[in-house]
Amino acid sequence: GYTIVYLTGSPTHDYNYISVIGVFLMALVAWLAASNLEKALNEVRSRAEELDHRVTERTSDLADALAREHAEASKSQAILQSIGDGVLVFDENHQAIVANPAACEIVGHGEADLLGQTIGSIMEGAVNKDDQVVLTALIEGRERPRAGLKIAWGRRTIALGFESVKLPITDQFMDQYGTVMVLRDITKEIGRASCRER
């Protein structure tokens, strides 16, 4: 505006080129800054949309994986609940973390009473001391399982099997392993066999 007035009118004072160039430079810098800011905002919006898309995809993948895992866990749980053999699973601290209904019936304790207990406390009062020492050593991995292991558990005769397994619980440094103890009540079979021998 100053330049137009100067060129069309009769100037009363000298034309200030430095001020006009300064104003033009300021306008140029402001336009460049606004242009760069708009470009940066567009890039941020684009990245935000891409991130939202990735989060949505990842959430969907995790939901699918959890649904599959839940279905598998439900199948395993149904099998565990329905089998006739007792199953006790002990973690690396030798504490019971799984007990199916058959195991609860065989050892004479409810699930809530078994979980978190060591084999020693589970056997207390129901198994003789020598067998307690053997079973504790097997659960703690100090002795190797042997075939045909049978013990008297209260009034029952129990055949036992042991297996070291990788637990579905892991930490960031190492896998955790535990021990599965399978209990089969063979009291009736032994009773029938002794009747036949007579």
C-alpha positions in Angstrom: 0.0 0.0 0.0 2.8 2.3 0.8 4.5 1.6 -2.6 1.2 2.2 -4.5 0.6 5.6 -2.7 4.2 6.5 -3.4 4.0 5.6 -7.1 0.5 7.2 -7.9 0.6 10.2 -5.7 3.0 13.0 -5.2 5.4 11.8 -2.5 6.1 14.2 0.3 9.0 12.3 1.6 11.6 9.8 0.3 10.6 6.2 -0.5 11.8 3.9 2.3 13.1 0.8 0.4 14.4 -0.9 3.5 11.0 -0.8 5.3 9.2 -2.1 2.2 11.8 -4.9 1.7 11.5 -5.8 5.4 7.7 -6.0 5.2 7.9 -8.2 2.1 10.5 -10.5 3.8 8.3 -10.7 6.9 5.3 -11.6 4.8 7.4 -14.2 2.9 8.7 -15.7 6.2 5.1 -15.8 7.6 3.8 -17.5 4.4 6.7 -20.1 4.5 6.1 -20.8 8.2 2.3 -21.2 7.6 3.0 -23.5 4.6 5.4 -25.6 6.6 3.1 -25.8 9.6 0.2 -26.9 7.4 2.5 -29.5 5.8 3.6 -30.8 9.2 -0.1 -30.9 10.5 -1.1 -32.9 7.4 1.8 -35.3 8.1 0.8 -35.6 11.8 -2.8 -36.3 10.7 -1.7 -38.9 8.2 0.5 -40.6 10.8 -2.3 -40.5 13.4 -4.7 -42.2 11.0 -2.1 -44.8 10.2 -1.5 -45.4 13.9 -5.2 -45.7 14.5 -5.4 -48.2 11.7 -2.6 -50.3 13.1 -4.1 -50.1 16.7 -7.4 -51.3 15.3 -5.8 -54.2 13.4 -3.7 -55.2 16.4 -6.7 -55.1 18.7 -8.6 -57.2 16.3 -5.7 -59.7 16.0 -5.4 -59.9 19.8 -9.1 -60.4 20.2 -9.0 -63.2 17.7 -6.0 -64.8 19.5 -7.7 -64.5 22.9 -10.9 -66.0 21.5 -8.9 -69.0 20.1 -6.9 -69.4 23.3 -10.2 -69.2 25.3 -11.7 -71.9 23.1 -8.7 -74.1 23.6 -8.6 -73.5 27.3 -12.3 -74.3 27.5 -11.7 -77.6 25.7 -8.8 -78.5 27.9 -10.8 -77.5 31.0 -13.8 -79.7 29.9 -11.5 -82.7 29.3 -9.7 -82.1 32.6 -13.1 -81.9 34.5 -14.5 -85.0 32.8 -11.7 -87.5 33.0 -11.8 -90.2 35.7 -8.1 -89.9 36.7 -7.1 -87.3 39.2 -4.8 -84.6 37.9 -2.7 -82.3 40.2 -0.4 -79.7 38.6 2.4 -78.2 40.7 4.4 -75.1 39.7 8.1 -74.5 40.1 7.5 -73.6 43.8 6.0 -77.1 44.2 2.5 -75.6 45.0 -0.6 -77.0 43.4 -2.0 -74.7 40.7 -4.6 -77.1 39.1 -6.7 -79.8 40.7 -9.5 -81.5 38.8 -12.6 -83.0 40.5 -11.3 -86.5 40.4 -8.1 -85.5 42.2 -10.2 -83.7 44.8 -12.3 -86.8 45.4 -9.3 -89.2 45.5 -7.3 -87.1 48.0 -10.4 -86.1 50.0 -10.0 -82.3 49.8 -11.9 -79.6 47.9 -10.2 -77.6 45.1 -9.9 -74.5 47.3 -8.1 -76.5 50.0 -5.6 -78.0 47.4 -4.6 -74.9 45.4 -1.5 -73.3 46.8 -0.6 -76.3 48.9 2.6 -78.4 48.6 2.3 -82.1 48.2 3.5 -82.6 51.8 0.5 -80.7 53.2 -1.9 -82.4 50.8 -0.7 -85.9 51.9 -0.5 -85.1 55.6 -2.4 -87.7 57.7 -3.4 -89.7 54.7 0.0 -91.2 53.4 2.7 -92.9 55.4 6.0 -91.0 56.0 8.1 -93.2 53.6 5.7 -92.6 50.8 5.5 -88.9 51.6 9.3 -88.6 51.3 9.2 -90.4 47.8 6.3 -88.3 46.5 7.9 -85.0 47.7 11.2 -85.9 46.0 9.3 -86.7 42.7 7.3 -83.4 42.8 10.5 -81.4 43.5 12.4 -83.2 40.8 15.0 -84.7 43.1 14.0 -88.2 42.0 13.1 -89.6 38.6 9.6 -91.0 38.1 9.4 -94.8 37.9 6.7 -97.0 36.4 4.2 -98.9 38.5 4.4 -96.6 41.6 1.5 -97.4 44.0 0.8 -96.0 47.4 -1.9 -96.3 50.1 -3.7 -93.0 50.4 -6.1 -93.2 53.3 -8.3 -96.3 52.5 -7.5 -96.2 48.8 -4.7 -97.7 46.7 -3.5 -95.1 44.2 -1.4 -95.7 41.1 0.7 -92.6 40.4 2.3 -91.1 37.3 4.4 -88.0 37.0 5.4 -85.8 34.1 7.5 -82.6 33.9 5.7 -80.0 31.7 6.2 -76.5 30.4 3.6 -74.4 32.2 1.5 -71.8 30.2 3.0 -69.2 32.6 6.3 -67.6 31.4 8.3 -64.6 32.5 10.4 -62.5 30.3 13.6 -64.4 31.0 12.8 -68.0 31.1 10.0 -70.6 30.7 8.5 -72.1 33.8 8.2 -75.8 34.3 6.0 -77.7 36.7 5.0 -81.3 37.5 1.8 -83.1 36.6 0.8 -85.8 39.0 -1.8 -88.2 37.7 -3.7 -90.3 40.4 -5.7 -93.4 39.5 -7.7 -95.1 42.2 -7.1 -98.8 41.8 -8.6 -99.9 45.1 -11.4 -101.9 43.4 -9.1 -103.6 40.9 -6.7 -104.7 43.7 -9.7 -105.9 45.7 -11.0 -108.0 42.8 -7.5 -109.4 42.1 -7.0 -110.5 45.8 -10.5 -112.1 45.7 -9.5 -114.1 42.6 -6.2 -115.3 44.3 -8.2 -116.8 47.2 
